[in-house]
Amino acid sequence: MRKLNKLKPVPMWQQTLWWLIRAALLVFAIHGLFIGSVTEFLMGMFSIAFSHLWDMFQLFGGKSFITRVGFFSQTLLNILLFFGCIVGPTLNAKTHFEYANVIEHFWAGLIATNFGYDLAVTMQGQKRHLSPALASLFSLMFSIMIGVAWEFYEFTMDRLYGYHLQRSNLLSEEGLVDTMIDLIVCGVGSVIGMFLIAFRRTGIIGPNRKAIRAKVKARSKQDRKEELEFLGIADE
């Protein structure tokens, strides 16, 4: 029987935040049962499941690359789940605030680029170095793909089950405008997230900048040497 990978240590403040958000989502789901809202209940339960995504990677990923994705992406995802399930709907129902959807898509873009960068690096493997520029480009494309996939989901749910996720009907452009705003906001979040994660992973911002920059330069120099050797060109 294959031995499962040991779980990576998660900082206590992040673990505490995870469990507080899970508790809030559980209360949200139970509230849905009491008021007869099956949608609210299922939303809360599915969100709780996604709040364990990183743990599931570790348990069910075995020895695959997915187990090396960092836990910080889970923290960002949990914040999005909390905002999307509890804060956003509450603001929409109890106040005149109309921009919760914009914040959600912007935050989703940031999260997806962070996850996409980690995914690109881990897929490349521990023994093969991936250029930060290429990993950043992958993270941007990955994030935009997630935004497009979400709009596919909204359109499908509206057409099959009569939901109003895109705020549209067949004879108006309101749905098109809503979709494009969502994609543009997600794109802006993706671009900003791409630069933030790239700058952080190359030592331009964040802690231990000097050590990280030195490591990145050493890897780039080694990559350049191997490339020239492969092409049969002397390094001048």
Secondary structure, 3 states (H helix, E strand, C coil): CCCCCCCCCCCHHHHHHHHHHHHHHHHHHHHHHHCCCHHHHHHHHHHHHHCCHHHHHHHHCCCCHHHHCCCHHHHHHHHHHHHHHHHHHHHHHHCCCCCHHHHHHHHHHHHHHHHHHHHHHHHHCCCCCCCHHHHHHHHHHHHHHHHHHHHHHHHHHHHHHCCCCCCCCCCCCHHHHHHHHHHHHHHHHHHHHHHHHHHHHCCCCCCCHHHHHHHHHHHHHHHHHHHHHHHCCCCC
